Amino acid sequence: MRRIVMLLTAAAMMALMMAVSGVAAAQGGDVCVSNKGETKVQKGTSSCFSDATSHAVATNGSQAVAVDDSKANATNSSNAAAIGDCKANAHNGEDVTC
């Protein structure tokens, strides 16, 4: 059961990555996507980092960092840092660390 949930989560993340990168390409937006240690999209001032086990997305002047099997999402001038099997979501100027 856990494998099915992980597979569905991975599929949803891939769909989100494609959607975010498509929106950025269409609008020339400010987005950064890092998945499993590779920066997939880097446009504008947002920055992101992930290690080989994590995923990070930052948009609209934000920063996102994810390490050790974690996920970080930051939007609208926010900062998200996820460390150690954690999910951090920061929006509208928030600073979130877990």
C-alpha positions in Angstrom: 0.0 0.0 0.0 2.8 2.4 0.9 4.4 1.8 -2.6 1.2 2.8 -4.3 0.9 6.0 -2.2 4.5 6.9 -3.0 4.0 6.1 -6.7 0.9 8.4 -6.8 2.7 11.1 -5.0 5.6 11.0 -7.4 3.2 11.1 -10.4 1.4 14.1 -8.9 4.7 15.9 -8.3 5.8 15.3 -11.9 2.5 16.6 -13.2 2.9 19.7 -11.0 6.5 20.2 -12.2 5.3 20.1 -15.8 2.5 22.5 -15.1 4.7 25.0 -13.3 7.4 24.9 -15.9 4.7 25.3 -18.7 3.2 28.4 -16.9 6.6 29.9 -16.5 7.5 29.4 -20.1 4.2 30.9 -21.2 4.4 33.9 -19.0 8.2 34.3 -18.7 7.6 33.9 -14.9 9.8 33.7 -11.9 10.1 30.1 -11.0 12.7 27.6 -9.8 12.2 23.8 -9.7 14.7 21.4 -8.3 14.0 17.6 -8.2 16.4 14.9 -6.9 19.4 17.2 -6.8 18.9 18.7 -10.3 17.6 22.2 -11.1 15.0 21.6 -13.8 13.8 25.2 -14.2 15.5 28.4 -13.2 13.8 31.7 -14.4 13.7 35.0 -12.6 14.9 35.7 -9.0 13.5 32.7 -7.2 16.0 30.1 -6.0 15.8 26.5 -5.0 17.9 23.5 -4.0 17.2 19.8 -3.4 19.4 16.8 -2.6 19.1 13.5 -4.4 16.0 12.5 -2.3 14.0 15.7 -2.3 12.0 18.2 -4.3 11.9 22.0 -4.1 9.7 24.7 -5.9 10.0 28.5 -5.5 8.0 31.1 -7.3 7.6 34.9 -7.3 10.7 36.0 -5.5 10.9 33.0 -3.1 13.5 30.5 -1.9 13.0 26.8 -1.3 15.4 24.2 0.1 14.7 20.5 0.6 17.0 17.8 1.9 16.8 14.3 3.4 13.6 13.0 1.7 11.7 16.3 2.0 9.6 18.7 -0.1 9.6 22.5 0.0 7.3 24.9 -1.7 7.6 28.7 -1.5 5.5 31.4 -3.2 5.2 35.2 -3.2 8.3 36.4 -1.4 8.5 33.4 1.0 11.2 31.0 2.3 10.6 27.3 2.8 13.2 24.9 4.3 12.4 21.2 4.7 14.9 18.9 6.4 14.4 15.2 7.4 11.3 13.7 5.8 9.3 16.9 6.1 7.0 19.1 3.9 7.4 22.9 4.2 4.9 25.2 2.5 5.4 29.0 2.7 3.1 31.6 1.1 2.8 35.4 1.0 5.9 36.4 2.9 6.0 33.5 5.4 9.2 31.8 6.6 8.6 28.1 7.2 11.1 25.5 8.4 10.5 22.0 9.5 
